[in-house]
């Protein structure tokens, strides 16, 4: 009786295993199969055909061939590279470009200053540093060294761990559980308070990043202003200092 074709694919089939490398020939490495040979052969033929085409191009190359682009290129290490020089700018063009850069940096510096002032006003912050860099300590006195090892700040201050770093308005667990904390006339929970702390931390990080950005913009602005001044006025003395930036002093000129 023959098996129907619909059920033949569900019958168990013999598993054909690939032959492995013999134990006596392990020093020769992996035993190459047919699929491995096919990949190696295709790669060999591809490289051989590419080399043959390059040889044909070199054999039939016209030694008198010329293009105008050849005048602006040269060959280094077998690779053609452009030797076209950039357009030389005049003194007026350079001065105008420097003035535009200075005006742009002045604008950005003013914008950053206004943003920093607004953030400092909203965060009630006077120092130009991040809150993590402000070193504050709260000293607690105990009776013995054993009490130091057993000291638990959460239990001592009666506040969650997330609020221990606060130096002001540090509510206790009882206050948080009762929901007596009011902000803008609305009662908040401990989860809301933690969210506010995270938001405040992100604001301080943004403020610190803007302060660093403002300092970099100011340094670049001063550097451009110095370059522009050096190109315009030639009567200048340069005083070099060890480990510090040089100082430039312009000679006094009598105005007509």
C-alpha positions as CSV (number, residue, x, y, z in Angstrom):
1,X,0.0,0.0,0.0
2,X,1.4,3.4,-1.0
3,X,1.3,6.3,1.3
4,X,-0.7,9.3,0.1
5,X,1.3,12.3,-1.0
6,X,-0.4,14.6,1.5
7,X,0.8,12.5,4.4
8,X,4.3,11.7,3.1
9,X,5.9,14.8,4.3
10,X,4.8,14.1,7.9
11,X,6.6,10.8,8.0
12,X,10.0,10.6,9.7
13,X,13.0,11.1,7.4
14,X,16.6,10.0,7.6
15,X,18.9,12.7,8.9
16,X,22.0,13.0,6.6
17,X,25.0,14.0,8.7
18,X,28.0,15.7,7.2
19,X,31.3,14.0,7.3
20,X,33.7,15.5,9.9
21,X,37.5,15.6,9.6
22,X,39.2,12.4,10.5
23,X,41.0,12.2,13.8
24,X,44.3,11.5,12.1
25,X,43.9,14.6,9.8
26,X,42.9,17.2,12.5
27,X,46.2,19.0,11.8
28,X,44.9,20.0,8.4
29,X,42.0,21.9,10.0
30,X,38.4,22.1,8.9
31,X,37.2,19.6,6.3
32,X,35.9,21.6,3.3
33,X,32.4,20.8,2.1
34,X,30.8,21.5,-1.3
35,X,29.2,24.7,-0.2
36,X,32.5,26.0,1.2
37,X,34.2,25.1,-2.1
38,X,31.5,27.0,-4.1
39,X,32.1,30.2,-2.0
40,X,35.8,30.0,-2.4
41,X,35.6,29.3,-6.2
42,X,33.2,32.3,-6.7
43,X,35.5,34.6,-4.8
44,X,38.5,33.4,-6.8
45,X,36.8,33.9,-10.2
46,X,35.5,37.4,-9.2
47,X,39.0,38.6,-8.3
48,X,40.5,36.9,-11.4
49,X,38.0,38.7,-13.7
50,X,38.6,42.1,-12.0
51,X,42.4,41.7,-12.6
52,X,41.9,40.7,-16.2
53,X,39.7,43.7,-16.9
54,X,42.3,46.1,-15.4
55,X,45.0,44.5,-17.5
56,X,42.9,45.0,-20.6
57,X,42.3,48.7,-19.8
58,X,46.1,49.2,-19.2
59,X,46.9,47.4,-22.5
60,X,44.5,49.5,-24.6
61,X,45.2,52.8,-22.9
62,X,45.9,55.7,-25.2
63,X,49.2,57.3,-24.2
64,X,48.2,60.6,-25.9
65,X,44.9,60.8,-24.0
66,X,44.3,64.3,-22.4
67,X,41.6,66.0,-20.4
68,X,41.7,69.5,-19.0
69,X,41.1,68.2,-15.5
70,X,44.6,66.6,-15.7
71,X,46.1,70.0,-15.2
72,X,44.5,70.3,-11.8
73,X,45.3,66.8,-10.5
74,X,48.4,64.8,-9.6
75,X,49.0,61.2,-8.7
76,X,50.3,60.3,-5.3
77,X,50.8,56.6,-4.5
78,X,48.8,55.6,-7.6
79,X,45.8,57.8,-6.5
80,X,44.7,60.9,-8.4
81,X,44.3,63.9,-6.0
82,X,43.2,67.4,-6.7
83,X,45.7,70.2,-6.4
84,X,43.3,73.1,-7.0
85,X,44.0,75.9,-4.7
86,X,41.2,77.8,-2.9
87,X,40.3,81.3,-3.9
88,X,42.3,83.9,-2.0
89,X,40.2,86.4,-0.2
90,X,41.0,90.1,0.1
91,X,41.7,92.0,3.3
92,X,38.2,93.6,3.2
93,X,36.5,90.2,2.7
94,X,38.4,88.7,5.7
95,X,37.5,91.7,7.9
96,X,33.8,91.5,6.9
97,X,33.7,87.8,7.6
98,X,35.3,88.4,11.0
99,X,32.8,91.1,11.8
100,X,29.9,88.8,11.0
101,X,31.3,86.0,13.2
102,X,31.8,88.5,16.1
103,X,28.2,89.8,15.7
104,X,26.8,86.2,15.7
105,X,28.8,85.2,18.8
106,X,27.7,88.5,20.5
107,X,24.1,87.6,19.8
108,X,24.5,84.0,21.1
109,X,26.3,85.3,24.2
110,X,23.5,87.7,25.0
111,X,20.8,85.0,24.5
112,X,22.6,82.6,26.8
113,X,23.0,85.3,29.5
114,X,19.3,86.0,29.4
115,X,18.4,82.3,29.7
116,X,20.8,81.9,32.6
117,X,19.4,84.9,34.4
118,X,15.8,83.6,33.9
119,X,16.7,80.1,35.2
120,X,18.6,81.5,38.2
121,X,15.6,83.6,39.1
122,X,13.3,80.6,38.9
123,X,15.6,78.3,40.8
124,X,16.5,81.0,43.4
125,X,20.2,80.4,42.8
126,X,23.0,82.9,43.2
127,X,26.2,80.9,42.5
128,X,27.2,79.9,39.0
129,X,27.7,76.3,39.9
130,X,25.7,73.1,39.9
131,X,24.0,72.1,43.2
132,X,26.1,68.9,43.3
133,X,29.3,71.0,43.6
134,X,28.0,73.0,46.6
135,X,29.5,71.3,49.6
136,X,27.0,71.3,52.5
137,X,27.2,69.3,55.7
138,X,24.8,68.4,58.5
139,X,26.7,67.2,61.5
140,X,25.0,64.8,63.9
141,X,26.6,64.1,67.3
142,X,26.3,60.6,68.9
143,X,27.5,59.1,72.2
144,X,29.8,56.3,71.0
145,X,31.5,54.8,68.0
146,X,29.0,52.0,67.9
147,X,26.3,54.5,67.4
148,X,28.1,55.8,64.4
149,X,28.0,52.3,62.7
150,X,24.4,51.9,63.6
151,X,23.3,55.4,62.6
152,X,20.5,55.4,60.1
153,X,19.8,58.9,58.6
154,X,16.3,57.9,57.4
155,X,15.2,56.9,60.9
156,X,16.9,59.9,62.5
157,X,15.4,62.5,60.3
158,X,12.2,60.5,59.8
159,X,12.1,61.2,56.0
160,X,12.5,59.0,52.9
161,X,15.9,58.3,51.4
162,X,15.0,60.4,48.3
163,X,14.6,63.5,50.4
164,X,17.7,63.2,52.5
165,X,19.9,65.4,50.2
166,X,17.5,68.4,50.6
167,X,18.9,71.1,52.8
168,X,15.5,72.8,53.2
169,X,11.8,71.9,53.3
170,X,12.5,68.3,54.2
171,X,9.1,66.8,55.2
172,X,8.8,63.8,57.5
173,X,7.1,60.5,56.7
174,X,4.1,61.5,58.9
175,X,3.6,64.7,56.9
176,X,3.9,62.8,53.6
177,X,1.4,60.2,54.7
178,X,-1.1,62.7,55.9
179,X,-0.9,64.7,52.7
180,X,-0.6,68.0,54.5
181,X,2.0,69.4,52.0
182,X,0.6,72.2,50.0
183,X,2.2,73.7,46.9
184,X,0.3,76.6,45.3
185,X,-2.8,75.7,47.4
186,X,-2.8,72.0,46.2
187,X,-2.0,68.9,48.3
188,X,0.7,66.7,46.9
189,X,1.9,63.2,47.7
190,X,5.4,61.8,48.2
191,X,5.5,60.5,44.5
192,X,4.7,64.0,43.3
193,X,7.4,65.4,45.6
194,X,10.0,63.0,44.2
195,X,9.0,64.0,40.6
196,X,9.5,67.7,41.6
197,X,12.9,66.8,42.9
198,X,13.9,65.1,39.6
199,X,12.6,68.0,37.6
200,X,14.6,70.5,39.8
201,X,17.7,68.4,39.3
202,X,17.3,68.4,35.6
203,X,16.9,72.2,35.6
204,X,20.1,72.6,37.6
205,X,22.0,70.3,35.2
206,X,20.7,72.4,32.3
207,X,21.7,75.6,34.0
208,X,25.3,74.2,34.6
209,X,25.5,73.2,30.9
210,X,24.4,76.7,29.8
211,X,27.0,78.4,32.1
212,X,29.7,76.3,30.5
213,X,28.4,77.0,27.0
214,X,28.4,80.8,27.8
215,X,32.0,80.6,28.9
216,X,33.1,78.9,25.7
217,X,31.2,81.4,23.6
218,X,32.9,84.2,25.5
219,X,36.4,82.7,24.9
220,X,35.8,82.3,21.2
221,X,34.4,85.8,21.0
222,X,37.5,87.3,22.7
223,X,39.8,85.2,20.4
224,X,38.0,86.5,17.3
225,X,38.1,90.1,18.5
226,X,41.9,89.8,19.1
227,X,42.5,88.4,15.6
228,X,40.5,91.2,14.1
229,X,42.4,93.8,16.1
230,X,45.8,92.3,15.1
231,X,44.9,92.4,11.4
232,X,43.8,96.0,11.5
233,X,46.5,97.6,13.7
234,X,50.2,96.6,13.1
235,X,51.8,98.7,15.9
236,X,51.6,96.1,18.6
237,X,53.9,94.6,21.1
238,X,53.5,90.9,22.2
239,X,54.5,90.0,25.7
240,X,54.9,86.2,26.2
241,X,54.3,84.8,29.7
242,X,55.3,81.3,31.0
243,X,52.3,79.0,31.3
244,X,49.8,81.8,30.4
245,X,48.4,83.4,27.3
246,X,50.4,86.2,25.7
247,X,49.5,89.8,26.3
248,X,49.3,92.3,23.4
249,X,49.8,96.0,23.9
250,X,49.2,98.6,21.2
251,X,51.5,101.6,20.9
252,X,49.9,105.0,21.5
253,X,49.4,107.0,18.3
254,X,48.8,110.7,18.1
255,X,45.5,111.4,16.5
256,X,45.5,114.1,13.8
